[in-house]
Amino acid sequence: MTPTSGPTPTSPGGGRRGEVLAVLRASPVALSIVELAARLDVHPNTVRFHLEALVTAGQAERVESPRTGPGRPPQVFRAHPGMDPAGPRNYRLLADILTAQFAAEPDPAARAVRAGRAWGRDLAASTTAPAETAEQAVDDMVRMLDDLGFEPDTDDARTQIRLRHCPFLDLAASHATVVCPLHLGLMQGVLQGRSAPVTVDRLEPFAAPDLCLAHLAPAGDAPAQPQTGSTP
């Protein structure tokens, strides 16, 4: 998926916008634009501009201001309560921890295949109709793999799916015994979930430096224990 554009998340030290956010965080009550402008000694339009960005980023929010007289009450703002929804993330660290734990347990490849199958069946659940033909099932799975970032294509006979990119490449390099079987199980689970007459009976990681190969076979011909090839 292509990231959507939006305001850059900020921190209290991040320029004028960070100063606006810092004042909001330090205040026990919501503040109006005029109050913020006075505290920062800037024009209200400057405060308004940064507040809009902070609200869009989920770091600040508008709150109801009590009416004290005729006319519309002024808009007041406060910092988003709780942890900053636009704060830094480190999903790579989480993925490293989980794959390392998988790899340290007995028979990590078999466990990864089972986890991948469950993931694949969940993905297939969004498509209620079973695949009527092997060709349809393979084409649908290629589209799904493309959405996940694998850059797949298939040969004319649809006996192989060529995966030209691994969205988990760094993890695959260090934990191939988990990541590659997980991908194999994912593809098998998608096809199982759609009652497809075809399956992936073998995944050949790094068949070429820029290519992994998923080998297809009729569903009844799949081996009892799915296999992945060895990595370099």
N, C-alpha and C positions, 0 to 999 in steps of 0.2 A: 504494500500500500504506500502511496505517496503521502508524506507528511503534509498536513495542512498548515498554512501560514497562520501566524498569530503573534501576540505580544510575547516578548522574551521574558521568561520568568526572572524575577529580580530578588535581591536580598537587601537588607537594610543598608548595606554599603554601596549599592548599585546606582550611583548618580542621583539625580533629582527624584526619579521614581522611587528609588530606595529610601530617600528621605521621607517622602510622603508615606510610604508603607511603615517606616520606623515610627513616625508620629502616631499613626493609627494604632500600631501595636502597643505603644506606650500609654495610650489614653484609656482610662477606665470607662469612658462614655463615647458614644458615636459623635463624630465631628462633622460640621458642615464645610462646604467648600470655602466659605469666607473665613471660618475659624482656622482651617488648615493653611490658607494663604497667609493669614496674619502670623501664625506661628513660624512659618518658613520664610516670611518676608518676600513673597513672590506674588505675581499677578494671579487672581482667581482662575483665569483661563488656563494658566500653566497647570494649576492643581487639577482642574477639570479634565484636562487632556490625560494626565497620568492616572487619575482615578478611573477613567474609562478603561484604560489598559489593564489596571490592576483588577477591576471587576471582571473583565473578560477572561483574564488568566486565572480567576478563582481565588485570588489572594486578598481581595477586599469585597465587601458587599454593601448594598444599600439597605437601610433599615427605615422603618416607619418613624416619622418625627411627629410628636404630639402637636396638635393645632393649638396655638396660643392667641390667635386673633383672626381677623378676616384674611382671606386670600389663601393661596396654597402654602403649606408649610415648607421650609427649606429642606432640600435633600441632605441627609446625613449618612455618613459612612463609618464602617468599622472594619478592622482587619478580620479576615476569615477566621472563625474560631477553630481551634484544633491545629493539627499539623498542616504545613503549607502544601496544598494540593499541586503546586507547581514546583515543588522542591526537587532536588536531584534524585535520580533513580539509579540503581545498580543491579539490573536484572542479570547481567553477565556473572556477577558474583554468586547470585542465587543459583544460576544454572550450573556453575562450576561446583558448588556445594552438592547439589542434587545428583549430578552425574558422577562425581567422585564417590558419593555414598552408594549409588547403584553399582559402580565398578568394584567396590570393596566387598560386595556381598556374593554368596555362592551363585554360580551360573548367571552372571549379569546379562548375557546375551538373551537367554530365554525370558528373563524377567522383562527386559526391554522390549522384546517382541510382543509380549502380552500387554504391556502398557501401551505400545503403539497401536495394537489392534483395538483396544478400548477407545483410544483417542480417535482412530479412524471410524469406528462404528458411531461415535458421537457426531462426527462430521457428516456421515452419511445419513443420519437421522433427519437432517434438514431436507433431504430429498425423499419424499414419501414413496414414490413409485419405484419398483424394482427396475433394474436395467434389463431391457428386453433382449439385447444382443450383446455379445462380447465387444463388438466394435463400439457400440454406444457406451458401454461401461468404461472402456479404456479412454475414449474421448472425454467423457465426463471427468474421469480421474485426472487426466492431463490438465484440464482446466483448473481443477482444485489444486493440484500441485503448483501450477503457475501462480495462483493466488497466494500460495504459501512461500513463494520465492525460489522454487527449484529450477525455474527456466527449462521446463521439460519439452521434449518432442518425441515422436514415435516413428518407427519405420513403417513403410507402406503395408507390410503384412501384419503389423501390430503384434509382433512377437517380442518387442523390446520397448521400454521407455527410457530415453536418454535424459539423464538429469545433468544439466550443464552448470548448475550452481548449487552449493549447499548453504542454506541460510544459517547453519550452525557449524560453519567450516572450522572455526577455532576450536570448538569443543570436539569436533570429529577428529582433529589432529591429535588431541590429548586423550580422548576417551572413545576411540572408535568402537570398542567392544560394547558400548552402550548406545551411542548415537546412531550408528549404521543399522543395528537391529531394530532400534526404535522406528527408523524410517521404513524398514521392511514391514514391520507390524502395522504401521500407519496405512500403507498402501493395501495390505491384506485386509485390514479392518474396514476400510472404505468399500472394498469390493464385496466383502462378506455382508456388510450392512445393507447393500443394495441387492443382495441375492444374485450377484453377477455370475455368469457361467465361466468366468475367467478369474485367475488369481495371479499374484506375483510369487513365483516359487523360489526365486533366488535374487539377491541384490549383490551386484559386483561393484564394490566401492573402488573408485579411482581406477577404472578400467583403462583410462588414459588420464594424463595429468589434469585435464579439464572436464572429466566425464565420469559419471557413475552410470551403471547399466542395471535396470530392473528387468529381469527376464520373466515373460508372461507364459502361462500355460493354462489349459482347461482346468477348471476348479477341481475336478475329480482327480487330476494328475499331480496335485501338490504333494510334496514329501511330508511325512509325518512331522518332522522337525524342520521348519524353514531355516534356510541357511543364508549367511552373507559371506561373500568372498573375503579373502584377506586383503588388508590394506598394505601399501608399500611400507 
